[in-house]
């Protein structure tokens, strides 16, 4: 899909709903392509992007149902789209580090951790060129901060609690749950028990409670063979 007239929109506001929809579809396609390129270099996590997107959707919709403060449907949609780009910074990590199956050396671990600020920088630059105000600006926050932890032990800036931007706290839960299921080879009920051990340590307690209250929907994600 592409603009009917690629030059018609340059430097102009999007006056109609159709124009806005077309731009959003372009952004989605662009973001998905970037995300899939990053994922393709990390073969151990096939389907991770799709699962994180769906898990994020489960959480944000539950937040709306729970009347989470100052959280709108439009903002929820932006967070869902942004979630697909959480690991885009891995395009700056070497194949050797991404493909390594054993324990990483200190230098390798530091290289891998750089994917968070690198992803944020990449998306911030793109957002600025697009004029801001798109889900890409939310994605930049998610990419940079989704490895921050509730108790301040995360990276890159060791933010703590509510200092961590809300979109990053949301995607951190979706990303973390998929990692528990995949890396620990756990079923969903066992993964939920394991995640609760990190409530208030890694993850926002209120958001984790909301997320884990939707176990039936979470199970549907993993029962769908297209996601595996």
Secondary structure, 3 states (H helix, E strand, C coil): CCCCCCCCCCCCCCCCHHHHHHHHHHHHHHHHHHHHHHHHCCHHHCCHHHHHHHHHHHHHHHHHHCCCCCCCHHHHHHHHHHHCCCCHHHHHCCHHHHHCCCCCCHHHHHHHHHHHHHHHHHHHHHHHHCCCCCHHHHHHHHHHHCCCCCCCCCCCCCCCHHHCCHHHHHHHHHHHHHHHHHHHCCCHHHHHHHHHCCECCCECHHHHHHHHCCHHHHHHHHHCHHHC
